[in-house]
């Protein structure tokens, strides 16, 4: 489907011409397209998305948390973009009447050994300008009566929203500016010809002056098509969720998180109230056998072959074998998953949980086995590639889009 485009683009029925082609119809691609259309309205712009609908993957399969920025290294792209993006996201939602709520969350220490990490996290949050404070067990019970902990951090400015609604509004804004959003159009090949890029997709071939790669789960493959030099590869981690049955949703008022292990980008299983009032529990983090492997039984030969042949994955697995086995255990055993949640909410029982759709985190990994901890953007002669944008990318999306737009319009000065 092609919507929004009123400017003349066709060279012949199979060829279309544009100034900027954004690959990926998730929240990052749509935010980037919208920011470019504002910064330089005269540029012809199109967004191509391989699915029949927009924002079906990471954007539409997350817990909907508006992150505060407490977790991220001060001065990092994650910290900077999360803080700025959060403010811009709230303003955007206010202007377009998209429901959201700054409900707050607690990060709970359940044992003495977690207290040094809790203090370090509190210090990091304050360095990032986050409204957060250390609270005792009594205050924790006031906020979350069913949570157990000896101490916690209260983060009052954390919120919840439906990010897919945000993405669809961004798509509408792109179309309102007389630009194209094209679905069911998967990129097959990219070729550089002089000052232009020829992008062959399943519906059309595009002639463009600049490609912006926001392909998420496939960003590394598109990056290689563009001639990128980054050695990072996307490794898909499936995050599996359960949902509290409605009559037990009162076990969690807002958001209850454990103190994270700083060695990993994953936050551990937690309880999150969504904007629709339901409460989701999870996720764990297990290697998926397909980049879109939302079910345990799903696998893709190319995805498996790439992962198995990538030495970075073997080095990661060797370094963190014990943690990986624990995550697999939670994936295969509901009692193990429940036990992890009971550390935070002891009253929770297996019968309180029903399965909920899983998500896939597109995590970039280096050949040495190091997970890419920050956002990663690669600039090429006729392209800009967003190669790593996991959480808090949705929260940060409007500012990431601004950064991409600044880089993009500079190419046309």
C-alpha positions in Angstrom: 0.0 0.0 0.0 1.2 3.5 -0.8 -0.3 6.4 1.1 0.4 10.1 1.4 2.5 10.7 -1.7 1.1 13.5 -3.9 4.4 14.7 -5.5 5.4 13.3 -8.8 7.9 10.5 -8.3 7.5 8.0 -11.1 10.1 7.5 -13.7 8.4 4.5 -15.2 5.9 2.0 -13.6 8.6 0.1 -11.7 10.9 3.0 -10.8 10.3 5.8 -8.3 12.5 8.7 -7.5 13.0 10.4 -4.1 15.6 12.5 -2.2 15.5 10.4 1.0 14.4 6.8 1.4 13.9 5.6 4.9 14.0 1.8 5.3 11.9 0.6 8.2 8.4 1.5 9.4 9.0 1.3 13.1 9.0 4.2 15.5 12.6 5.1 14.7 12.2 5.2 11.0 8.9 7.1 11.2 10.3 9.6 13.7 13.3 10.2 11.5 11.1 10.7 8.4 8.9 13.1 10.3 11.9 15.1 11.6 13.4 15.3 8.1 10.1 16.5 6.6 10.0 19.3 9.2 13.7 20.2 8.8 13.6 20.3 5.0 10.0 20.3 3.6 11.2 20.6 0.0 12.9 17.2 0.1 11.0 14.3 -1.5 10.8 11.5 1.1 9.5 8.0 1.3 9.4 5.3 3.9 9.4 1.6 2.9 8.3 -1.2 5.3 8.3 -4.9 4.5 5.2 -5.8 6.5 1.6 -5.1 5.6 1.3 -2.8 8.6 3.6 -0.4 10.4 5.3 -0.9 13.8 4.6 -4.6 14.1 7.9 -5.7 15.6 10.0 -4.0 18.4 7.7 -0.9 18.4 4.5 -2.9 18.7 5.8 -5.7 21.0 7.3 -4.0 24.0 6.0 -3.2 27.5 5.2 0.4 26.6 7.4 2.0 29.3 8.4 5.6 29.0 11.9 5.3 30.5 13.3 7.9 32.8 17.0 7.4 31.8 18.1 6.1 35.2 20.0 3.0 33.8 22.3 4.6 31.2 25.9 5.7 31.5 26.0 9.5 31.9 27.0 11.1 28.7 26.1 8.1 26.5 23.8 8.3 23.5 21.2 6.3 25.4 21.2 8.7 28.4 21.2 11.9 26.3 18.5 10.8 23.8 16.3 9.1 26.5 16.2 12.3 28.6 15.5 14.6 25.7 13.3 12.1 23.8 11.1 11.6 26.9 10.2 15.2 27.1 9.6 15.4 23.4 7.5 12.3 23.5 5.3 13.7 26.3 4.8 16.9 24.3 3.9 15.0 21.2 1.4 12.9 23.0 -0.2 16.0 24.6 -0.4 17.7 21.2 -2.0 14.7 19.5 -4.1 13.4 22.4 -2.3 10.1 22.7 -3.0 8.6 26.2 0.0 8.2 28.5 0.6 8.2 32.2 3.5 9.2 34.4 2.7 6.5 36.9 6.2 6.0 38.4 8.0 2.8 39.2 10.1 1.2 42.0 13.4 -0.6 41.6 13.6 -3.1 44.4 16.5 -4.6 46.4 15.3 -7.8 47.9 18.6 -8.7 49.7 21.6 -6.9 51.2 23.9 -7.9 48.4 21.9 -5.7 46.0 22.2 -2.5 48.0 25.6 -1.4 46.6 24.1 -1.8 43.1 21.0 0.1 44.2 23.1 3.0 45.5 25.2 3.0 42.3 22.0 3.1 40.2 20.6 6.0 42.3 23.8 8.0 41.7 23.7 7.3 38.0 20.1 8.5 37.8 20.9 11.7 39.6 23.8 12.3 37.3 21.4 12.0 34.4 18.9 14.4 36.0 16.3 11.8 36.8 13.7 12.5 39.6 14.5 9.5 41.8 15.1 8.8 45.5 16.0 6.0 47.9 13.1 4.7 49.9 12.7 2.2 52.8 10.5 -0.9 53.0 7.6 1.1 54.6 7.5 3.5 51.7 7.8 0.7 49.2 4.7 -1.0 50.8 2.8 2.3 50.4 3.5 2.4 46.7 3.3 -1.3 46.0 1.6 -3.2 48.9 2.4 -6.6 47.4 6.0 -6.0 46.6 8.8 -7.3 48.9 12.1 -5.5 49.4 14.5 -4.1 52.0 14.9 -0.9 50.1 14.1 0.6 46.7 14.5 3.5 44.4 11.3 5.4 43.6 11.4 6.9 40.0 8.4 9.1 39.9 8.7 10.3 36.3 8.6 6.8 34.6 5.5 6.4 32.5 3.5 4.1 30.2 2.1 4.6 26.7 1.2 2.6 23.6 4.2 3.2 21.3 2.4 1.8 18.3 -0.2 4.6 18.5 2.7 7.1 18.6 4.2 5.5 15.5 1.0 5.5 13.6 0.5 9.2 14.4 4.1 9.9 13.1 3.2 8.0 9.9 0.1 10.2 9.5 2.3 13.3 10.0 4.7 12.1 7.3 1.8 11.5 4.9 0.3 14.9 5.7 3.5 16.5 4.5 2.9 14.8 1.1 5.5 12.1 1.5 5.0 8.4 0.9 4.7 5.5 3.4 4.9 2.2 1.5 4.1 -1.1 3.1 4.6 -4.7 1.8 7.8 -3.5 0.2 10.9 -5.5 1.3 14.3 -4.3 0.3 16.1 -6.9 -1.9 19.3 -5.1 -3.0 21.0 -1.7 -2.9 23.5 -0.4 -5.5 25.4 2.9 -5.6 25.4 4.6 -9.0 27.4 7.9 -8.9 25.6 10.3 -6.6 22.5 8.1 -6.3 21.5 4.9 -4.6 19.3 2.4 -6.5 17.2 0.4 -4.0 15.3 -2.6 -5.3 12.3 -3.6 -3.3 9.5 -6.1 -3.8 7.1 -3.4 -5.1 9.3 -0.8 -6.7 12.9 0.2 -7.5 13.8 3.5 -5.9 16.3 6.0 -7.1 17.3 8.2 -4.1 20.1 10.5 -3.0 20.2 9.3 0.6 19.2 6.1 2.3 18.3 6.1 6.1 18.5 2.5 7.5 16.1 2.0 10.4 15.5 -1.6 9.7 15.6 -2.8 13.3 16.0 -6.6 13.3 17.5 -6.4 9.8 19.6 -3.3 10.2 22.9 -5.1 10.0 21.9 -6.8 6.7 20.7 -3.5 5.2 23.9 -1.9 6.5 26.0 -4.4 4.6 24.0 -3.8 1.4 24.9 -0.1 1.9 28.6 -0.9 2.1 28.9 -0.4 5.9 32.0 -1.3 7.7 30.7 -1.9 11.2 31.5 -5.4 12.4 28.4 -5.5 14.7 25.8 -8.1 14.0 22.2 -8.3 15.2 21.5 -11.2 17.5 17.8 -11.7 18.2 16.8 -12.3 21.9 13.3 -13.3 22.5 11.6 -11.8 25.5 8.8 -14.0 26.8 5.9 -12.5 28.9 3.1 -13.7 31.0 0.1 -11.5 31.9 -1.7 -11.4 35.3 -5.3 -12.6 35.1 -7.7 -9.6 35.6 -8.8 -10.4 39.1 -5.1 -10.5 40.2 -3.9 -7.4 38.4 -4.0 -5.6 41.8 -0.8 -7.3 42.7 1.0 -4.6 40.8 -0.2 -1.0 40.9 2.3 0.4 38.5 5.9 -0.9 37.7 8.0 -3.2 39.9 11.6 -3.8 38.7 14.5 -5.7 40.3 18.0 -4.1 40.7 19.7 -4.9 37.3 23.0 -6.6 36.9 25.2 -3.9 35.2 27.0 -6.5 33.1 23.9 -7.1 31.0 21.6 -4.9 28.9 18.6 -6.8 30.2 16.8 -5.6 33.3 15.5 -9.0 34.6 11.9 -10.1 34.9 9.6 -7.4 36.2 5.9 -6.4 36.5 4.6 -3.6 34.3 1.1 -2.1 34.1 0.3 -1.3 30.5 -1.7 1.8 29.5 -4.8 -0.5 28.9 -4.7 -1.5 32.6 -3.4 -5.1 32.1 -0.2 -6.2 33.9 2.6 -8.0 32.0 5.3 -10.0 33.7 8.7 -10.6 32.2 10.6 -10.6 30.0 13.3 -13.2 30.2 16.0 -13.1 27.4 16.7 -16.2 25.3 18.4 -16.5 22.0 15.7 -16.7 19.2 16.2 -19.1 16.3 14.7 -16.6 14.0 14.8 -12.8 13.8 11.0 -12.9 14.0 10.9 -16.0 16.2 8.2 -15.0 18.5 7.3 -18.6 19.3 9.7 -21.2 20.7 9.0 -23.4 17.7 9.8 -20.8 15.1 13.2 -21.0 13.3 14.8 -19.7 10.2 17.7 -21.5 8.5 19.5 -18.3 7.4 19.1 -16.7 10.8 20.4 -19.8 12.6 23.3 -20.2 10.2 24.4 -16.6 10.6 24.2 -16.8 14.4 26.0 -20.1 14.6 28.8 -18.9 12.3 29.3 -15.6 14.2 32.1 -16.1 16.6 30.8 -13.2 18.8 27.9 -15.3 19.8 30.1 -18.2 20.9 32.3 -15.8 22.9 29.2 -14.2 24.6 27.8 -17.6 25.4 31.1 -18.8 26.9 31.4 -15.7 29.0 27.8 -15.8 30.4 27.0 -19.5 30.2 25.4 -19.6 33.6 23.1 -16.7 33.0 22.1 -18.0 29.6 21.2 -21.4 31.1 19.1 -19.6 33.8 17.2 -17.7 31.1 16.6 -20.9 29.1 15.4 -22.5 32.3 12.8 -19.8 32.8 11.7 -20.2 29.2 11.1 -23.9 29.5 9.8 -23.9 33.1 6.9 -21.8 34.2 7.7 -22.6 37.9 11.1 -21.1 37.3 9.7 -18.0 35.7 7.2 -17.7 38.6 9.9 -18.1 41.2 11.8 -15.2 39.7 8.7 -13.0 39.9 8.0 -14.1 43.5 11.3 -12.5 44.6 9.5 -9.2 43.9 5.9 -10.2 44.7 5.8 -13.3 47.0 2.0 -13.6 46.8 2.1 -14.3 43.0 1.2 -17.8 42.0 1.4 -19.8 38.8 -2.4 -19.7 38.4 -2.2 -15.9 38.3 -0.4 -15.9 35.0 -1.5 -16.6 31.5 0.8 -16.4 28.4 1.2 -13.1 26.6 2.8 -12.3 23.2 6.6 -12.3 23.1 8.9 -9.7 21.7 12.3 -9.8 20.0 15.1 -7.5 21.0 17.4 -6.6 18.1 20.7 -6.5 20.0 24.0 -5.7 18.2 26.9 -7.9 19.2 30.6 -7.5 18.3 32.9 -10.3 17.1 34.7 -10.2 20.5 31.5 -11.2 22.2 30.8 -7.8 23.7 27.2 -6.6 23.5 26.9 -3.1 22.0 25.8 -1.1 25.1 24.9 2.2 23.4 23.0 3.3 20.3 25.1 2.8 17.2 24.8 5.0 14.1 27.1 4.6 11.1 27.4 7.3 8.5 28.3 6.4 4.9 28.7 8.5 1.8 25.0 8.1 0.7 23.5 6.5 3.7 22.9 6.7 7.5 22.5 3.4 9.4 20.9 3.0 12.8 22.7 -0.3 13.7 21.8 -0.7 17.4 18.6 0.9 18.9 17.2 -1.4 21.6 15.5 0.0 24.7 15.1 2.9 25.5 14.9 3.6 21.7 11.1 4.0 21.7 11.2 6.5 24.5 14.1 8.3 22.8 12.7 8.0 19.3 11.8 11.6 18.7 15.2 12.8 19.6 16.9 10.0 17.7 14.8 11.2 14.8 16.0 14.7 15.3 19.7 13.5 15.3 19.1 11.5 12.1 17.4 14.5 10.5 20.3 16.8 11.3 22.7 14.4 9.7 20.4 13.8 6.7 19.7 17.5 5.8 23.4 18.4 6.2 23.9 16.2 3.1 21.8 18.5 1.0 23.5 21.8 2.1 
